[in-house]
Amino acid sequence: PNGFNRLHYIVDEVKEVNGSSDFPFELNESTGEITLKAGEKLSYLKQQKYVFVVKVTDSSIKGSNPAEPNQADPIFTVKEEVTIYVTDVNEEPTIKVLSDLYKVEENTKIGTEFGDKIVVYDEDDADRTDDIDDCKLSISVKDKNGTCKKGSCAQDLFKVVCVENTNSNFETPFKFVVKSDLNYEALYDKTIGDAVFDVTLTVTDTEGNLVSKDTKIQVVDVNEEPAFTEKKYEFTVRENITLDSVLGKAEASDPDIYNPNFGTLYYSLDGDADQIENFYIDEATGEIHVINNPKLDYETTATYQFNAVVTDKKTTKKVPVTITVKNESEPPIFPPETPTKLYVDENTLEGEKLQALDNLGNLYVAAITANDDDCKSGN
């Protein structure tokens, strides 16, 4: 009769399975359809089956019996135990631990691990690593800068490797590794700024499931040594020079061109006092000067030797400097004591020496002499 086939379904009992009475399902009271509750996720590892009892009842209708129009028909109920089995499927991994920024110093040796660990969670047995030389999961690196040139893209410089076996919590640790030479100055202009790379890491499991997440890698500038552009410097200067003059430049360079804290150079001279007393070096440029009114005399000292020194406040370098004094022709000079008045008696015989007066008015045998510095050098 009409109405007797209207069924009503309810979960009458949830049976405990391995100590759990969780029931992440919904039963449609009208249709008996079983669906997974919103927000719930099944885990084969956590629970492999669910057992519950479904009770179904039919409807009661008054007046179905004409002999007793006010009498309701009896309600019939039936119960049935239902088991839902959870089948194991390979699920995509999860990047559980990933820092926002990873830093590595320039010039770090190829093959060096750096930064905090990257931890990937995957509970599938097929994706479990028991030998890091045969890692079941893999992580690729992709530079997000689509215009980067080959050799300077993140994937050319870095890679990610498995560093430990999968632990009991289904976690597999990874780390970044230097893949190619890192030069901060060379990378500075090839990145968005300050040698920082925006990268995407993609984890792939044994079934080809993929999961991606973004992070950053920064190549950190380190203080590198300055160096002179030449192994030695040689300059010349005229003797008798009187004005401050530039003799030349002891030039040095420093790779740290983008960092004034590392790349600012300071120059000085180092040597014996008698070798450097006539010279100085510009602290900022490395230009070597002769001082005003220097005491330079080719006949006395023909060459001067000392070191030019450069420092970036951390590292100091030296280079030998030789300055050659150029000889000049100089006129002879009468010494101050040369007599200007000579006395001779009449009738003095040929060949006799003349006399002069000294400061006390006494006569002495006089001679006229002159000095010439060039005579010291055999000129």
BARO-687308 format. One record per residue (C-alpha): y, z, x; chain; residue number from 0; residue in one letter. Coordinates in Angstrom, 3 decimals. Example, Ala and Ser with C-alpha at 12.3 -4.5 7.8 and 13.67 -1.06 7.14 Angstrom:
REM BARO-687308
(pt (-4.500, 7.800, 12.300), 'A', 0, 'A')
(pt (-1.060, 7.140, 13.670), 'A', 1, 'S')
***
This chain:
REM BARO-687308
(pt (0.000, 0.000, 0.000), 'A', 0, 'P')
(pt (3.600, -0.565, 0.980), 'A', 1, 'N')
(pt (4.843, 2.113, 3.414), 'A', 2, 'G')
(pt (1.535, 3.306, 4.778), 'A', 3, 'F')
(pt (1.945, 1.175, 7.942), 'A', 4, 'N')
(pt (5.202, 2.798, 9.035), 'A', 5, 'R')
(pt (4.267, 4.563, 12.277), 'A', 6, 'L')
(pt (6.117, 7.192, 14.229), 'A', 7, 'H')
(pt (5.460, 7.737, 17.976), 'A', 8, 'Y')
(pt (6.223, 10.797, 20.106), 'A', 9, 'I')
(pt (5.146, 12.209, 23.464), 'A', 10, 'V')
(pt (3.167, 15.226, 22.458), 'A', 11, 'D')
(pt (2.263, 16.494, 25.932), 'A', 12, 'E')
(pt (2.919, 15.654, 29.598), 'A', 13, 'V')
(pt (0.022, 16.634, 31.799), 'A', 14, 'K')
(pt (0.482, 17.954, 35.303), 'A', 15, 'E')
(pt (-0.501, 15.629, 38.153), 'A', 16, 'V')
(pt (-0.698, 17.072, 41.676), 'A', 17, 'N')
(pt (1.530, 19.945, 40.628), 'A', 18, 'G')
(pt (4.168, 17.711, 39.037), 'A', 19, 'S')
(pt (4.985, 17.409, 35.341), 'A', 20, 'S')
(pt (7.803, 14.893, 35.851), 'A', 21, 'D')
(pt (8.007, 12.232, 33.174), 'A', 22, 'F')
(pt (10.532, 9.482, 34.012), 'A', 23, 'P')
(pt (9.693, 7.374, 30.929), 'A', 24, 'F')
(pt (10.945, 6.963, 27.386), 'A', 25, 'E')
(pt (8.781, 6.283, 24.310), 'A', 26, 'L')
(pt (10.307, 4.277, 21.477), 'A', 27, 'N')
(pt (9.567, 6.294, 18.315), 'A', 28, 'E')
(pt (9.417, 3.204, 16.127), 'A', 29, 'S')
(pt (7.657, 0.654, 18.302), 'A', 30, 'T')
(pt (5.687, 2.757, 20.781), 'A', 31, 'G')
(pt (7.171, 0.819, 23.720), 'A', 32, 'E')
(pt (7.262, 2.766, 26.989), 'A', 33, 'I')
(pt (10.201, 2.132, 29.314), 'A', 34, 'T')
(pt (11.567, 3.680, 32.519), 'A', 35, 'L')
(pt (14.483, 6.033, 31.900), 'A', 36, 'K')
(pt (17.915, 4.911, 33.048), 'A', 37, 'A')
(pt (18.656, 6.063, 36.594), 'A', 38, 'G')
(pt (15.029, 6.865, 37.385), 'A', 39, 'E')
(pt (13.142, 5.297, 40.278), 'A', 40, 'K')
(pt (9.409, 5.361, 40.804), 'A', 41, 'L')
(pt (7.961, 6.187, 44.192), 'A', 42, 'S')
(pt (4.344, 5.427, 44.956), 'A', 43, 'Y')
(pt (4.540, 7.912, 47.795), 'A', 44, 'L')
(pt (5.800, 10.682, 45.550), 'A', 45, 'K')
(pt (3.516, 10.201, 42.540), 'A', 46, 'Q')
(pt (0.878, 7.562, 41.974), 'A', 47, 'Q')
(pt (0.127, 8.198, 38.293), 'A', 48, 'K')
(pt (1.495, 9.883, 35.154), 'A', 49, 'Y')
(pt (-0.697, 11.273, 32.344), 'A', 50, 'V')
(pt (0.601, 12.132, 28.891), 'A', 51, 'F')
(pt (-0.502, 12.381, 25.262), 'A', 52, 'V')
(pt (1.009, 10.145, 22.582), 'A', 53, 'V')
(pt (0.923, 11.291, 18.963), 'A', 54, 'K')
(pt (1.358, 8.718, 16.231), 'A', 55, 'V')
(pt (1.754, 9.433, 12.518), 'A', 56, 'T')
(pt (1.989, 7.187, 9.485), 'A', 57, 'D')
(pt (4.476, 7.593, 6.623), 'A', 58, 'S')
(pt (4.106, 9.546, 3.380), 'A', 59, 'S')
(pt (5.172, 7.887, 0.079), 'A', 60, 'I')
(pt (5.519, 9.600, -3.312), 'A', 61, 'K')
(pt (4.238, 7.852, -6.431), 'A', 62, 'G')
(pt (1.729, 5.592, -4.850), 'A', 63, 'S')
(pt (-0.824, 7.092, -7.256), 'A', 64, 'N')
(pt (0.215, 6.349, -10.918), 'A', 65, 'P')
(pt (-1.871, 9.220, -12.130), 'A', 66, 'A')
(pt (0.219, 11.651, -10.043), 'A', 67, 'E')
(pt (3.668, 10.078, -9.569), 'A', 68, 'P')
(pt (5.245, 13.181, -7.969), 'A', 69, 'N')
(pt (2.454, 13.761, -5.500), 'A', 70, 'Q')
(pt (3.041, 12.545, -1.880), 'A', 71, 'A')
(pt (0.266, 10.838, -0.039), 'A', 72, 'D')
(pt (-1.217, 12.727, 2.924), 'A', 73, 'P')
(pt (0.181, 12.053, 6.450), 'A', 74, 'I')
(pt (-2.361, 10.934, 9.019), 'A', 75, 'F')
(pt (-1.944, 11.746, 12.716), 'A', 76, 'T')
(pt (-3.785, 10.499, 15.771), 'A', 77, 'V')
(pt (-3.400, 11.408, 19.452), 'A', 78, 'K')
(pt (-4.298, 9.442, 22.541), 'A', 79, 'E')
(pt (-4.067, 10.224, 26.269), 'A', 80, 'E')
(pt (-2.234, 7.571, 28.211), 'A', 81, 'V')
(pt (-2.231, 7.085, 32.006), 'A', 82, 'T')
(pt (0.422, 5.061, 33.828), 'A', 83, 'I')
(pt (-0.542, 4.021, 37.344), 'A', 84, 'Y')
(pt (2.213, 3.334, 39.903), 'A', 85, 'V')
(pt (1.301, 0.420, 42.157), 'A', 86, 'T')
(pt (2.554, 0.298, 45.720), 'A', 87, 'D')
(pt (5.044, -2.485, 46.554), 'A', 88, 'V')
(pt (6.954, -3.059, 49.772), 'A', 89, 'N')
(pt (10.484, -1.843, 49.145), 'A', 90, 'E')
(pt (13.597, -2.735, 51.068), 'A', 91, 'E')
(pt (14.536, -0.299, 53.813), 'A', 92, 'P')
(pt (17.609, 1.947, 53.716), 'A', 93, 'T')
(pt (20.136, 2.444, 56.502), 'A', 94, 'I')
(pt (20.281, 6.207, 56.346), 'A', 95, 'K')
(pt (22.508, 7.019, 59.359), 'A', 96, 'V')
(pt (25.232, 4.693, 60.651), 'A', 97, 'L')
(pt (28.487, 5.741, 62.337), 'A', 98, 'S')
(pt (31.797, 4.068, 61.512), 'A', 99, 'D')
(pt (32.526, 3.286, 65.181), 'A', 100, 'L')
(pt (30.430, 2.879, 68.318), 'A', 101, 'Y')
(pt (32.113, 2.945, 71.747), 'A', 102, 'K')
(pt (30.940, 1.553, 75.073), 'A', 103, 'V')
(pt (32.832, 1.402, 78.386), 'A', 104, 'E')
(pt (33.521, -1.934, 80.013), 'A', 105, 'E')
(pt (31.338, -2.830, 83.014), 'A', 106, 'N')
(pt (28.443, -0.849, 81.518), 'A', 107, 'T')
(pt (25.183, -2.110, 82.997), 'A', 108, 'K')
(pt (23.213, -4.628, 80.942), 'A', 109, 'I')
(pt (20.336, -2.915, 79.158), 'A', 110, 'G')
(pt (22.156, 0.396, 78.726), 'A', 111, 'T')
(pt (21.854, 2.154, 75.369), 'A', 112, 'E')
(pt (25.060, 3.538, 73.874), 'A', 113, 'F')
(pt (26.427, 5.327, 70.833), 'A', 114, 'G')
(pt (24.797, 7.543, 68.227), 'A', 115, 'D')
(pt (21.441, 6.662, 66.752), 'A', 116, 'K')
(pt (21.087, 4.302, 63.809), 'A', 117, 'I')
(pt (18.433, 5.686, 61.462), 'A', 118, 'V')
(pt (16.522, 3.496, 59.000), 'A', 119, 'V')
(pt (14.435, 4.961, 56.182), 'A', 120, 'Y')
(pt (11.373, 3.055, 54.956), 'A', 121, 'D')
(pt (8.381, 4.779, 53.363), 'A', 122, 'E')
(pt (6.091, 1.742, 53.364), 'A', 123, 'D')
(pt (3.074, 2.054, 55.661), 'A', 124, 'D')
(pt (3.396, -1.567, 56.715), 'A', 125, 'A')
(pt (6.878, -0.844, 58.071), 'A', 126, 'D')
(pt (5.909, 2.255, 60.002), 'A', 127, 'R')
(pt (6.343, 2.030, 63.800), 'A', 128, 'T')
(pt (3.804, 3.821, 65.982), 'A', 129, 'D')
(pt (4.654, 1.897, 69.161), 'A', 130, 'D')
(pt (8.316, 1.173, 69.954), 'A', 131, 'I')
(pt (7.240, -1.933, 71.861), 'A', 132, 'D')
(pt (5.948, -3.244, 68.521), 'A', 133, 'D')
(pt (8.655, -2.126, 66.125), 'A', 134, 'C')
(pt (7.896, -3.099, 62.542), 'A', 135, 'K')
(pt (11.552, -3.112, 61.484), 'A', 136, 'L')
(pt (14.228, -5.190, 63.162), 'A', 137, 'S')
(pt (18.033, -5.025, 63.131), 'A', 138, 'I')
(pt (20.233, -8.029, 63.834), 'A', 139, 'S')
(pt (23.919, -7.980, 64.825), 'A', 140, 'V')
(pt (26.427, -10.441, 63.362), 'A', 141, 'K')
(pt (30.104, -10.706, 64.275), 'A', 142, 'D')
(pt (32.258, -10.789, 61.142), 'A', 143, 'K')
(pt (34.888, -12.827, 62.973), 'A', 144, 'N')
(pt (33.882, -16.316, 61.984), 'A', 145, 'G')
(pt (36.060, -17.922, 64.671), 'A', 146, 'T')
(pt (34.607, -16.077, 67.667), 'A', 147, 'C')
(pt (33.449, -18.346, 70.476), 'A', 148, 'K')
(pt (29.930, -18.373, 71.870), 'A', 149, 'K')
(pt (29.582, -15.839, 74.631), 'A', 150, 'G')
(pt (32.238, -13.502, 73.245), 'A', 151, 'S')
(pt (30.769, -12.806, 69.793), 'A', 152, 'C')
(pt (29.260, -9.412, 69.065), 'A', 153, 'A')
(pt (25.751, -10.860, 68.800), 'A', 154, 'Q')
(pt (26.131, -12.312, 72.314), 'A', 155, 'D')
(pt (27.160, -8.963, 73.798), 'A', 156, 'L')
(pt (25.100, -6.392, 71.903), 'A', 157, 'F')
(pt (21.688, -5.923, 70.326), 'A', 158, 'K')
(pt (19.910, -3.114, 68.475), 'A', 159, 'V')
(pt (16.505, -1.836, 69.583), 'A', 160, 'V')
(pt (13.962, 0.660, 68.318), 'A', 161, 'C')
(pt (14.064, 3.798, 70.490), 'A', 162, 'V')
(pt (11.546, 6.117, 68.796), 'A', 163, 'E')
(pt (8.477, 5.894, 66.611), 'A', 164, 'N')
(pt (8.757, 6.478, 62.866), 'A', 165, 'T')
(pt (8.749, 10.212, 62.164), 'A', 166, 'N')
(pt (7.074, 12.180, 59.364), 'A', 167, 'S')
(pt (10.176, 11.655, 57.190), 'A', 168, 'N')
(pt (9.708, 7.875, 57.346), 'A', 169, 'F')
(pt (12.787, 7.528, 59.607), 'A', 170, 'E')
(pt (12.899, 5.041, 62.476), 'A', 171, 'T')
(pt (15.719, 5.534, 65.038), 'A', 172, 'P')
(pt (17.529, 2.601, 66.686), 'A', 173, 'F')
(pt (20.348, 2.301, 69.233), 'A', 174, 'K')
(pt (22.833, -0.314, 70.397), 'A', 175, 'F')
(pt (22.114, -1.894, 73.802), 'A', 176, 'V')
(pt (24.429, -3.844, 76.115), 'A', 177, 'V')
(pt (23.217, -7.425, 76.177), 'A', 178, 'K')
(pt (25.820, -9.126, 78.410), 'A', 179, 'S')
(pt (28.632, -8.310, 80.858), 'A', 180, 'D')
(pt (31.509, -6.425, 79.222), 'A', 181, 'L')
(pt (35.038, -7.021, 80.483), 'A', 182, 'N')
(pt (37.725, -5.280, 78.446), 'A', 183, 'Y')
(pt (40.537, -7.557, 79.623), 'A', 184, 'E')
(pt (38.559, -10.743, 78.895), 'A', 185, 'A')
(pt (37.615, -9.509, 75.423), 'A', 186, 'L')
(pt (41.044, -8.100, 74.511), 'A', 187, 'Y')
(pt (42.484, -11.426, 73.325), 'A', 188, 'D')
(pt (39.210, -12.677, 71.856), 'A', 189, 'K')
(pt (38.913, -9.901, 69.276), 'A', 190, 'T')
(pt (41.107, -8.687, 66.433), 'A', 191, 'I')
(pt (42.682, -6.245, 68.889), 'A', 192, 'G')
(pt (41.855, -3.739, 71.590), 'A', 193, 'D')
(pt (38.366, -5.215, 72.113), 'A', 194, 'A')
(pt (37.070, -3.955, 68.733), 'A', 195, 'V')
(pt (34.304, -5.903, 66.978), 'A', 196, 'F')
(pt (33.698, -5.788, 63.220), 'A', 197, 'D')
(pt (29.969, -6.327, 62.821), 'A', 198, 'V')
(pt (27.313, -6.504, 60.139), 'A', 199, 'T')
(pt (23.904, -4.987, 60.838), 'A', 200, 'L')
(pt (20.968, -6.402, 58.878), 'A', 201, 'T')
(pt (17.612, -4.611, 58.724), 'A', 202, 'V')
(pt (14.512, -6.726, 58.031), 'A', 203, 'T')
(pt (11.090, -5.275, 57.176), 'A', 204, 'D')
(pt (7.636, -6.827, 57.447), 'A', 205, 'T')
(pt (7.897, -8.400, 53.995), 'A', 206, 'E')
(pt (11.260, -9.984, 54.716), 'A', 207, 'G')
(pt (13.248, -7.508, 52.640), 'A', 208, 'N')
(pt (16.848, -7.280, 53.876), 'A', 209, 'L')
(pt (19.547, -4.639, 53.763), 'A', 210, 'V')
(pt (22.952, -4.877, 55.462), 'A', 211, 'S')
(pt (25.774, -2.549, 56.375), 'A', 212, 'K')
(pt (29.032, -2.896, 58.348), 'A', 213, 'D')
(pt (30.289, -0.931, 61.341), 'A', 214, 'T')
(pt (32.536, -1.408, 64.406), 'A', 215, 'K')
(pt (31.933, -1.601, 68.168), 'A', 216, 'I')
(pt (34.732, -0.925, 70.652), 'A', 217, 'Q')
(pt (34.679, -1.856, 74.331), 'A', 218, 'V')
(pt (36.664, 0.887, 76.066), 'A', 219, 'V')
(pt (38.976, 0.132, 78.983), 'A', 220, 'D')
(pt (38.240, 1.999, 82.240), 'A', 221, 'V')
(pt (40.438, 2.357, 85.313), 'A', 222, 'N')
(pt (39.535, -0.339, 87.825), 'A', 223, 'E')
(pt (40.581, -0.454, 91.471), 'A', 224, 'E')
(pt (43.665, -2.362, 92.604), 'A', 225, 'P')
(pt (43.351, -4.767, 95.522), 'A', 226, 'A')
(pt (45.718, -6.536, 97.899), 'A', 227, 'F')
(pt (45.736, -10.302, 97.607), 'A', 228, 'T')
(pt (45.367, -10.701, 101.401), 'A', 229, 'E')
(pt (43.232, -8.947, 104.024), 'A', 230, 'K')
(pt (46.281, -8.522, 106.264), 'A', 231, 'K')
(pt (49.982, -9.330, 106.286), 'A', 232, 'Y')
(pt (52.099, -10.648, 109.181), 'A', 233, 'E')
(pt (55.902, -10.993, 109.165), 'A', 234, 'F')
(pt (58.639, -11.712, 111.741), 'A', 235, 'T')
(pt (62.104, -10.270, 112.176), 'A', 236, 'V')
(pt (64.969, -11.137, 114.517), 'A', 237, 'R')
(pt (65.964, -8.563, 117.051), 'A', 238, 'E')
(pt (69.579, -7.485, 116.665), 'A', 239, 'N')
(pt (69.429, -7.931, 112.868), 'A', 240, 'I')
(pt (71.954, -5.616, 111.256), 'A', 241, 'T')
(pt (71.552, -5.913, 107.450), 'A', 242, 'L')
(pt (68.835, -4.722, 105.061), 'A', 243, 'D')
(pt (66.606, -7.777, 104.659), 'A', 244, 'S')
(pt (63.310, -8.648, 102.941), 'A', 245, 'V')
(pt (60.614, -9.589, 105.447), 'A', 246, 'L')
(pt (57.902, -10.420, 102.923), 'A', 247, 'G')
(pt (55.677, -8.971, 100.232), 'A', 248, 'K')
(pt (52.407, -7.060, 100.468), 'A', 249, 'A')
(pt (51.187, -8.054, 97.021), 'A', 250, 'E')
(pt (48.394, -6.310, 95.123), 'A', 251, 'A')
(pt (46.816, -6.886, 91.728), 'A', 252, 'S')
(pt (44.998, -4.672, 89.228), 'A', 253, 'D')
(pt (42.514, -5.828, 86.566), 'A', 254, 'P')
(pt (43.956, -3.336, 84.056), 'A', 255, 'D')
(pt (46.640, -5.703, 82.802), 'A', 256, 'I')
(pt (46.698, -4.331, 79.235), 'A', 257, 'Y')
(pt (46.829, -0.647, 80.090), 'A', 258, 'N')
(pt (50.008, 0.635, 81.804), 'A', 259, 'P')
(pt (48.336, 3.982, 82.429), 'A', 260, 'N')
(pt (45.761, 2.259, 84.625), 'A', 261, 'F')
(pt (47.548, -0.894, 85.747), 'A', 262, 'G')
(pt (50.940, 0.330, 87.037), 'A', 263, 'T')
(pt (50.989, 0.093, 90.843), 'A', 264, 'L')
(pt (52.974, 2.100, 93.399), 'A', 265, 'Y')
(pt (53.537, 1.013, 97.024), 'A', 266, 'Y')
(pt (54.226, 2.962, 100.224), 'A', 267, 'S')
(pt (53.944, 2.640, 104.019), 'A', 268, 'L')
(pt (51.590, 4.617, 106.223), 'A', 269, 'D')
(pt (51.725, 4.804, 110.003), 'A', 270, 'G')
(pt (53.239, 6.459, 113.075), 'A', 271, 'D')
(pt (56.885, 7.407, 112.690), 'A', 272, 'A')
(pt (58.034, 5.158, 115.544), 'A', 273, 'D')
(pt (56.249, 2.224, 113.896), 'A', 274, 'Q')
(pt (57.699, 2.541, 110.406), 'A', 275, 'I')
(pt (61.132, 4.075, 111.031), 'A', 276, 'E')
(pt (62.874, 0.692, 110.901), 'A', 277, 'N')
(pt (61.142, -0.463, 107.696), 'A', 278, 'F')
(pt (60.537, 0.518, 104.091), 'A', 279, 'Y')
(pt (58.617, -0.922, 101.123), 'A', 280, 'I')
(pt (59.826, -1.299, 97.543), 'A', 281, 'D')
(pt (57.702, 1.156, 95.544), 'A', 282, 'E')
(pt (57.459, -1.134, 92.535), 'A', 283, 'A')
(pt (57.195, -4.642, 94.022), 'A', 284, 'T')
(pt (55.578, -4.263, 97.449), 'A', 285, 'G')
(pt (58.450, -6.054, 99.208), 'A', 286, 'E')
(pt (58.778, -4.914, 102.830), 'A', 287, 'I')
(pt (62.353, -4.527, 104.099), 'A', 288, 'H')
(pt (64.033, -3.906, 107.428), 'A', 289, 'V')
(pt (66.591, -1.097, 107.097), 'A', 290, 'I')
(pt (70.332, -1.389, 107.743), 'A', 291, 'N')
(pt (71.164, -1.351, 111.457), 'A', 292, 'N')
(pt (67.589, -1.048, 112.672), 'A', 293, 'P')
(pt (66.798, -0.271, 116.287), 'A', 294, 'K')
(pt (64.901, -3.422, 117.093), 'A', 295, 'L')
(pt (64.651, -4.654, 120.660), 'A', 296, 'D')
(pt (62.167, -7.318, 121.597), 'A', 297, 'Y')
(pt (62.224, -6.269, 125.220), 'A', 298, 'E')
(pt (61.307, -2.664, 124.286), 'A', 299, 'T')
(pt (58.873, -3.181, 121.362), 'A', 300, 'T')
(pt (57.757, -6.673, 120.443), 'A', 301, 'A')
(pt (55.401, -5.757, 117.574), 'A', 302, 'T')
(pt (55.075, -3.019, 114.980), 'A', 303, 'Y')
(pt (51.867, -2.131, 113.197), 'A', 304, 'Q')
(pt (51.293, 0.072, 110.156), 'A', 305, 'F')
(pt (49.576, 0.022, 106.756), 'A', 306, 'N')
(pt (50.872, -0.962, 103.354), 'A', 307, 'A')
(pt (49.425, 1.339, 100.694), 'A', 308, 'V')
(pt (48.979, 0.710, 96.959), 'A', 309, 'V')
(pt (47.761, 3.153, 94.323), 'A', 310, 'T')
(pt (47.328, 3.242, 90.533), 'A', 311, 'D')
(pt (47.504, 7.062, 90.696), 'A', 312, 'K')
(pt (43.703, 7.236, 90.855), 'A', 313, 'K')
(pt (42.527, 4.780, 93.487), 'A', 314, 'T')
(pt (44.324, 4.024, 96.771), 'A', 315, 'T')
(pt (43.935, 0.933, 98.930), 'A', 316, 'K')
(pt (45.401, 0.085, 102.360), 'A', 317, 'K')
(pt (46.021, -3.164, 104.229), 'A', 318, 'V')
(pt (47.243, -3.689, 107.838), 'A', 319, 'P')
(pt (50.745, -5.072, 108.383), 'A', 320, 'V')
(pt (52.026, -6.534, 111.650), 'A', 321, 'T')
(pt (55.709, -7.251, 112.208), 'A', 322, 'I')
(pt (56.636, -9.347, 115.200), 'A', 323, 'T')
(pt (60.142, -9.025, 116.654), 'A', 324, 'V')
(pt (61.582, -12.424, 117.486), 'A', 325, 'K')
(pt (63.358, -12.601, 120.854), 'A', 326, 'N')
(pt (66.973, -13.796, 120.934), 'A', 327, 'E')
(pt (69.104, -14.861, 123.885), 'A', 328, 'S')
(pt (71.579, -12.082, 124.630), 'A', 329, 'E')
(pt (74.737, -12.217, 126.851), 'A', 330, 'P')
(pt (74.983, -10.082, 130.005), 'A', 331, 'P')
(pt (77.029, -6.897, 129.733), 'A', 332, 'I')
(pt (79.107, -5.090, 132.399), 'A', 333, 'F')
(pt (78.321, -1.381, 132.315), 'A', 334, 'P')
(pt (81.244, 0.992, 131.603), 'A', 335, 'P')
(pt (81.282, 2.276, 135.185), 'A', 336, 'E')
(pt (81.955, -1.178, 136.630), 'A', 337, 'T')
(pt (85.135, -0.915, 138.825), 'A', 338, 'P')
(pt (87.980, -3.111, 137.766), 'A', 339, 'T')
(pt (90.156, -2.475, 140.851), 'A', 340, 'K')
(pt (88.990, -2.932, 144.434), 'A', 341, 'L')
(pt (90.830, -2.071, 147.647), 'A', 342, 'Y')
(pt (90.660, -3.822, 150.956), 'A', 343, 'V')
(pt (92.538, -3.134, 154.178), 'A', 344, 'D')
(pt (94.241, -5.967, 155.875), 'A', 345, 'E')
(pt (92.493, -7.199, 158.946), 'A', 346, 'N')
(pt (89.162, -6.306, 157.294), 'A', 347, 'T')
(pt (86.433, -8.267, 158.958), 'A', 348, 'L')
(pt (84.280, -10.734, 157.151), 'A', 349, 'E')
(pt (81.237, -9.158, 155.557), 'A', 350, 'G')
(pt (82.590, -5.668, 155.237), 'A', 351, 'E')
(pt (82.150, -3.990, 151.829), 'A', 352, 'K')
(pt (85.077, -3.314, 149.557), 'A', 353, 'L')
(pt (86.007, 0.085, 148.162), 'A', 354, 'Q')
(pt (87.025, 1.412, 144.752), 'A', 355, 'A')
(pt (88.501, 4.650, 143.434), 'A', 356, 'L')
(pt (86.396, 6.993, 141.357), 'A', 357, 'D')
(pt (87.744, 9.261, 138.579), 'A', 358, 'N')
(pt (88.836, 11.856, 141.165), 'A', 359, 'L')
(pt (90.697, 9.345, 143.248), 'A', 360, 'G')
(pt (88.128, 9.218, 145.994), 'A', 361, 'N')
(pt (87.190, 5.929, 147.607), 'A', 362, 'L')
(pt (83.605, 4.715, 147.529), 'A', 363, 'Y')
(pt (81.831, 1.540, 148.428), 'A', 364, 'V')
(pt (82.003, -0.635, 145.336), 'A', 365, 'A')
(pt (79.610, -3.197, 143.828), 'A', 366, 'A')
(pt (80.026, -5.288, 140.698), 'A', 367, 'I')
(pt (76.840, -5.483, 138.551), 'A', 368, 'T')
(pt (75.943, -6.644, 134.988), 'A', 369, 'A')
(pt (72.970, -5.950, 132.675), 'A', 370, 'N')
(pt (71.014, -8.462, 130.547), 'A', 371, 'D')
(pt (68.202, -7.334, 128.190), 'A', 372, 'D')
(pt (66.575, -10.722, 128.505), 'A', 373, 'D')
(pt (65.833, -9.908, 132.146), 'A', 374, 'C')
(pt (63.295, -7.325, 130.921), 'A', 375, 'K')
(pt (61.152, -10.074, 129.519), 'A', 376, 'S')
(pt (61.463, -12.254, 132.594), 'A', 377, 'G')
(pt (64.091, -14.560, 131.127), 'A', 378, 'N')
***
